[in-house]
Amino acid sequence: MECLYCKGKMDEGRTTYPINRKGYHLLIENIPAFVCNQCGEPYFGEKEVDAIQDLIHDMDKKTLGLQNMRLVA
């Protein structure tokens, strides 16, 4: 497999995926991916992409609930 960015060789491995969204920041570690041995660009399989998207969707809903809370003193 060849990297779309630099044409380097892709090797099976694991990587970290940062998520920076309005309201939260997550760092998912040790995700299976093909990783370019030249530039480090990761490519995820369909299963991993679906899991990441599900997590983001859940976090968006949960953080929206927190953002709409009011503190009562």
N, C-alpha and C positions, 0 to 999 in steps of 0.2 A: 504494500500500500504506500502511496506517495502523498506527502503533505501538499495541500492545495496552496499554501502560502509560499513555501520556500523550495518545494520539490524534494525535501529531505525524506529519508526512510522513516516509516512509522513502525514502532514496536509496541507489542502489548505491554501494558504496565498499569500503574495506578497514579492518580493525580488528585489534587485539591481543587475544589471549585468554590470561588467566593461569590456570594450573593449580596449585593448592596442595593437595597431598595429604600424607598421612603418609609421610615418607621422602624427598620431593622437591618442588621448586618449578620450574615451567617457565613460560616466557613465549613464546607462539607469536605472531609478528608477521606483518603483511601478509596476513591471511586475508580472502578475498572475503566480503562480507556486505552485507545491507541494514542501514543505520544510520539511526536516527532523528535528524533534524536538530534536534530540540527537546531530547530528553533523552539522546541518545547510545546508547541501547539497541541492541545488534546482534542481528540475526536471521540465522542461517546456513542455507544450503541443505543438502539431504540429503547431498550429496557431502562437504561440509566437516564436517558432524556425524559422518559415518562415519569420516573420516580422523582427527578429533580423538579419537573413542572408540577407534579402533585404536591410536593412539599412547599413550593412557592405559592401555589394557590391556597393551601391551608394556612400558611403564615400570613398571607395578605388578609384573609378573612379574620384571623385572630388578632392581628395588630390593628385592624380597622376598629374592632370592638374596643380595644384599649384606648385608641385615639378619641373615641366618642364618649369615654367615661368622664364623669365630673367628680371632683373631690368635694365631699361635704364635710365641713368642720363644725 
